[in-house]
């Protein structure tokens, strides 16, 4: 009888199926350990969110987050509120909105993103309550210490209405798109923004039709650190700061636009100094739109257009108005135009 030689598979080597079993077991162990860490960190994050709300409540600010929980497993960690509300009764301010999702990917914890669902209800002193709705409202933040290095806000199909009763809202205006960016560049705060398709509601214009307006802004404000770390409102924090309006433009689809640019500063009393240039391209289109929107002011608008015809013009024949602001008093050359309110 012939005896075969031992094969290499009989010398203690594992079969391929056994190797895959080991790999799968190790993978399950890694997933289990990752899940334990994720849910542990989620619990810590939820505790911190509740502690922050309690701290605000002790400062007289009421924050409500309905059904606060942490979501996003496995690749994100999000704080989720089914509805969100913020109230500061002492200041007469309140805000409430729908579902809020705020969080970061686990692999990029400093890249914070937020998504808010409408409608939102806003109350400010001296104003009737507003209702604001949208199809999309998101923001992104690059977290850093002591302040974020960049914040962007994107909104689409925005509609603003004034609430006259609990269940009644009067339309005020619509906006197709809004893009806003706030960042720190060389120690300055840079504000850049753009809006598209802004229209006033016909109910505000006696059923007249509003022109569609677009806008662009590019503004630098000095000393971002003190501006962001100060107390009080944004207006209060601007006191003692200076900056440059590189561009602030409102335009119409036919190419007509108004552009403002120039340096400004705000003294310790909240009074404004500035030397700005106002340029109008195709001002006749603005006259026609103004007369359509405000027919009772047609005569005054015609007078303004006549005055613009006597102003200096650029090489393309567009009127240019150089405005001087000193201690909030505005003048065009030797002609006084009024006074700006102090901050």
C-alpha distance (Angstrom), angle and dihedral (degrees) to the residues before:
residue distance angle dihedral
X1 . . .
X2 3.82 . .
X3 3.81 118.8 .
X4 3.85 115.0 -152.7
X5 3.79 121.1 -135.4
X6 3.80 117.1 -104.9
X7 3.85 113.0 -93.2
X8 3.76 123.3 -131.4
X9 3.81 89.3 -113.0
X10 3.78 89.4 65.7
X11 3.80 93.7 57.7
X12 3.77 99.2 83.4
X13 3.84 99.6 -79.5
X14 3.81 115.9 142.7
X15 3.77 121.4 -120.1
X16 3.83 118.4 -114.0
X17 3.81 90.7 -109.2
X18 3.81 90.7 59.8
X19 3.80 91.7 52.0
X20 3.83 91.8 54.2
X21 3.79 89.5 49.2
X22 3.82 90.3 55.9
X23 3.82 92.0 47.7
X24 3.81 91.1 49.4
X25 3.80 91.9 48.4
X26 3.80 91.4 50.8
X27 3.80 90.6 47.9
X28 3.81 91.3 51.7
X29 3.79 90.4 49.9
X30 3.85 90.9 51.0
X31 3.82 91.5 48.3
X32 3.80 90.7 48.3
X33 3.81 93.1 49.8
X34 3.84 91.5 45.3
X35 3.81 90.5 50.5
X36 3.81 91.4 50.2
X37 3.83 90.9 51.7
X38 3.85 92.6 44.3
X39 3.79 94.3 52.0
X40 3.81 91.3 43.4
X41 3.80 91.0 53.8
X42 3.81 90.0 43.6
X43 3.80 89.5 56.6
X44 3.80 90.9 50.1
X45 3.81 91.0 49.3
X46 3.79 92.2 50.3
X47 3.81 90.8 50.3
X48 3.80 90.4 50.6
X49 3.82 92.1 49.7
X50 3.80 91.0 52.1
X51 3.81 90.9 46.4
X52 3.81 90.8 52.0
X53 3.81 91.3 51.8
X54 3.82 90.4 49.1
X55 3.82 89.6 51.0
X56 3.81 91.4 51.9
X57 3.81 90.5 48.2
X58 3.81 89.2 55.3
X59 3.83 87.5 54.7
X60 3.80 92.7 53.9
X61 3.82 96.3 -97.9
X62 3.78 116.3 121.3
X63 3.81 116.4 -150.1
X64 3.79 122.0 -179.9
X65 3.81 123.4 -170.4
X66 3.78 110.9 -178.3
X67 3.82 114.0 -142.8
X68 3.80 94.5 -5.0
X69 3.79 109.4 -157.2
X70 3.79 141.6 147.5
X71 3.79 119.7 -110.7
X72 3.78 140.6 162.7
X73 3.82 100.0 88.9
X74 2.98 126.1 -163.7
X75 3.84 106.9 16.0
X76 3.81 102.5 16.8
X77 3.77 138.2 44.6
X78 3.79 111.5 -148.1
X79 3.78 133.2 175.2
X80 3.80 105.8 -139.4
X81 3.81 128.4 -165.1
X82 3.80 119.7 -178.7
X83 3.83 87.0 -148.6
X84 3.80 131.5 2.2
X85 3.80 131.6 -154.2
X86 3.80 135.2 177.4
X87 3.80 126.1 -169.2
X88 3.78 135.1 179.1
X89 3.81 103.9 -179.3
X90 3.81 94.6 -178.6
X91 3.81 90.0 61.4
X92 3.81 95.9 37.1
X93 3.82 92.6 -120.1
X94 3.79 128.7 134.2
X95 3.79 138.3 166.1
X96 3.79 132.6 -177.0
X97 3.79 133.4 170.3
X98 3.79 144.1 158.6
X99 3.78 131.6 -88.3
X100 3.82 116.6 -11.8
X101 3.80 122.0 -161.2
X102 3.80 115.6 -176.2
X103 3.78 126.6 168.5
X104 3.79 152.1 98.3
X105 3.80 139.0 -110.1
X106 3.80 112.0 -94.5
X107 3.82 88.8 -123.8
X108 3.86 93.0 51.6
X109 3.82 107.4 33.0
X110 3.83 93.6 168.4
X111 3.80 93.3 58.7
X112 3.81 99.7 86.7
X113 3.80 119.1 -173.6
X114 3.80 129.1 -175.1
X115 3.78 134.2 -166.1
X116 3.80 122.5 -169.8
X117 3.79 126.5 -170.7
X118 3.79 123.5 -149.8
X119 2.85 165.2 -88.3
X120 3.79 100.8 69.8
X121 3.79 125.0 -168.2
X122 3.80 116.7 -152.1
X123 3.80 130.9 -170.9
X124 3.82 126.5 -172.3
X125 3.82 130.1 171.3
X126 3.80 111.9 -89.8
X127 3.81 94.2 14.3
X128 3.75 132.3 94.2
X129 3.82 114.0 -113.9
X130 3.80 114.3 -83.5
X131 3.78 130.7 -145.8
X132 3.81 115.1 -153.3
X133 3.78 124.7 -173.8
X134 3.81 134.5 176.9
X135 3.79 143.3 170.7
X136 3.81 93.9 -128.8
X137 3.81 133.2 10.7
X138 3.81 119.1 172.7
X139 3.78 138.6 154.7
X140 3.80 135.2 -167.9
X141 3.80 127.7 -157.6
X142 3.80 133.0 -170.6
X143 3.79 102.2 -146.3
X144 3.81 119.4 -142.2
X145 3.78 139.3 146.0
X146 2.94 129.8 -62.9
X147 3.82 91.0 1.1
X148 3.81 137.6 0.8
X149 3.80 112.5 -90.3
X150 3.80 94.2 -142.4
X151 3.80 139.0 11.2
X152 3.79 123.9 -173.5
X153 3.80 128.0 -173.4
X154 3.81 125.2 -165.4
X155 3.80 124.8 -174.0
X156 3.80 132.1 172.1
X157 3.80 134.6 -165.9
X158 3.81 95.6 4.7
X159 3.82 118.9 -174.3
X160 3.80 123.0 -172.8
X161 3.80 123.9 -162.4
X162 3.80 136.7 172.3
X163 3.77 116.4 -124.6
X164 3.78 109.7 -134.7
X165 3.80 93.7 170.5
X166 3.80 136.0 8.4
X167 3.80 92.4 -89.4
X168 3.82 101.3 23.1
X169 3.81 126.0 85.0
X170 3.81 125.2 -179.4
X171 3.85 112.6 -151.4
X172 3.81 115.3 -117.2
X173 3.79 104.8 173.8
X174 3.79 148.7 -38.6
X175 3.79 135.3 -129.8
X176 3.79 125.8 -164.0
X177 3.80 97.8 -157.6
X178 3.80 140.9 -3.0
X179 3.83 126.3 -168.4
X180 3.80 120.1 -177.8
X181 3.80 129.7 175.7
X182 3.81 128.6 -174.9
X183 3.80 118.5 -175.1
X184 3.79 142.5 154.2
X185 3.81 115.6 -113.9
X186 3.82 120.8 176.7
X187 3.80 91.0 -22.8
X188 3.81 93.5 -51.1
X189 3.78 128.1 109.1
X190 3.80 110.7 -118.8
X191 3.79 118.7 -158.1
X192 3.78 117.9 -167.7
X193 3.76 124.9 171.9
X194 3.76 145.6 159.6
X195 3.78 134.5 -169.8
X196 3.78 128.9 -171.1
X197 3.79 132.8 -160.9
X198 3.81 102.8 7.9
X199 3.81 114.2 176.3
X200 3.78 132.3 173.7
X201 3.79 115.6 -132.1
X202 3.81 115.6 -101.3
X203 3.82 89.4 -125.7
X204 3.82 88.1 69.8
X205 3.80 92.9 50.9
X206 3.78 102.2 48.0
X207 3.81 89.8 -97.6
X208 3.82 90.9 -53.5
X209 3.78 117.2 140.8
X210 3.80 118.2 -103.7
X211 3.82 119.0 -137.1
X212 3.78 116.6 -121.1
X213 3.79 111.7 -108.0
X214 3.79 132.4 -163.5
X215 3.81 126.0 -168.0
X216 3.80 142.2 -165.4
X217 3.82 129.7 -169.9
X218 3.81 133.9 -175.3
X219 3.82 114.7 175.4
X220 3.81 134.4 163.3
X221 3.82 122.4 -156.9
X222 3.81 120.9 -168.1
X223 3.81 126.4 -117.4
X224 3.78 102.6 17.9
X225 3.81 93.0 -172.6
X226 3.81 96.5 62.5
X227 3.79 91.7 38.4
X228 3.80 92.7 55.9
X229 3.79 97.4 38.1
X230 3.79 97.2 48.7
X231 3.78 125.6 103.6
X232 3.79 128.5 -118.7
X233 3.79 130.8 34.8
X234 3.81 125.1 -27.4
X235 3.81 88.8 -102.3
X236 3.81 90.6 54.9
X237 3.81 91.9 48.9
X238 3.81 92.3 52.1
X239 3.81 91.0 64.0
X240 3.80 109.3 111.2
X241 3.80 93.9 18.3
X242 3.78 132.5 112.1
X243 3.77 134.6 -163.4
X244 3.77 150.1 156.2
X245 3.80 129.7 -101.9
X246 3.80 100.3 -146.9
X247 3.78 91.1 178.6
X248 3.78 137.9 -11.2
X249 3.78 110.4 172.2
X250 3.80 137.6 171.6
X251 3.80 116.0 -167.9
X252 3.79 141.6 179.0
X253 3.83 127.5 -140.3
X254 3.83 91.4 -105.4
X255 3.82 91.0 62.3
X256 3.79 98.8 -100.0
X257 3.80 112.1 137.9
X258 3.79 145.9 164.9
X259 3.82 117.2 -142.2
X260 3.80 128.2 -168.0
X261 3.82 124.4 -168.8
X262 3.78 140.3 158.9
X263 3.83 146.0 89.8
X264 3.81 125.0 -63.6
X265 3.80 139.7 -179.0
X266 3.80 136.2 -170.3
X267 3.80 120.3 -146.1
X268 3.80 128.4 -145.7
X269 3.81 90.9 -88.6
X270 3.78 92.6 55.5
X271 3.82 93.9 -107.5
X272 3.79 118.6 143.2
X273 3.80 129.0 -129.1
X274 3.80 118.8 -173.6
X275 3.79 145.1 150.5
X276 3.77 106.8 -153.4
X277 3.76 135.8 169.2
X278 3.81 121.3 -140.7
X279 3.81 116.7 -161.3
X280 3.81 125.7 -174.3
X281 3.79 123.5 -159.9
X282 3.83 115.1 -163.3
X283 3.83 93.9 -8.8
X284 3.81 89.8 179.3
X285 3.82 88.5 74.6
X286 3.81 90.5 56.0
X287 3.81 89.4 49.5
X288 3.79 91.7 53.3
X289 3.81 92.2 46.3
X290 3.81 91.2 47.8
X291 3.79 92.6 49.8
X292 3.80 90.2 49.6
X293 3.80 92.8 49.2
X294 3.81 97.5 39.5
X295 3.83 107.8 24.9
X296 3.82 92.6 169.2
X297 3.81 89.4 62.5
X298 3.79 95.1 50.5
X299 3.81 93.6 112.7
X300 3.80 93.9 50.7
X301 3.79 91.7 47.3
X302 3.80 90.8 51.9
X303 3.82 89.5 52.2
X304 3.80 90.4 52.0
X305 3.80 90.5 51.0
X306 3.80 90.3 50.7
X307 3.81 89.8 52.5
X308 3.81 90.8 49.2
X309 3.78 89.0 56.2
X310 3.81 89.0 65.0
X311 3.81 94.2 51.1
X312 3.83 123.9 101.9
X313 3.80 114.3 -87.8
X314 3.79 136.5 -150.8
X315 3.80 124.9 -122.7
X316 3.82 89.9 -79.7
X317 3.79 94.2 52.4
X318 3.81 95.5 -105.8
X319 3.84 115.0 146.4
X320 3.81 115.3 -111.0
X321 3.80 122.1 -162.2
X322 3.79 118.9 -167.3
X323 3.78 109.8 -154.3
X324 3.79 123.8 -161.8
X325 3.80 118.9 -160.1
X326 3.79 119.3 -169.6
X327 3.78 121.4 171.9
X328 3.83 86.7 -14.0
X329 3.83 92.1 -56.6
X330 3.81 110.8 129.3
X331 3.79 124.3 -150.1
X332 3.80 138.0 164.9
X333 3.78 103.8 -146.4
X334 3.80 105.6 -50.3
X335 3.83 93.3 -20.8
X336 3.83 113.9 101.6
X337 3.82 112.7 -140.4
X338 3.79 102.5 -178.1
X339 3.76 140.4 -88.8
X340 3.78 132.7 -66.3
X341 3.81 118.2 -134.6
X342 3.81 114.2 -104.9
X343 3.79 118.3 -114.5
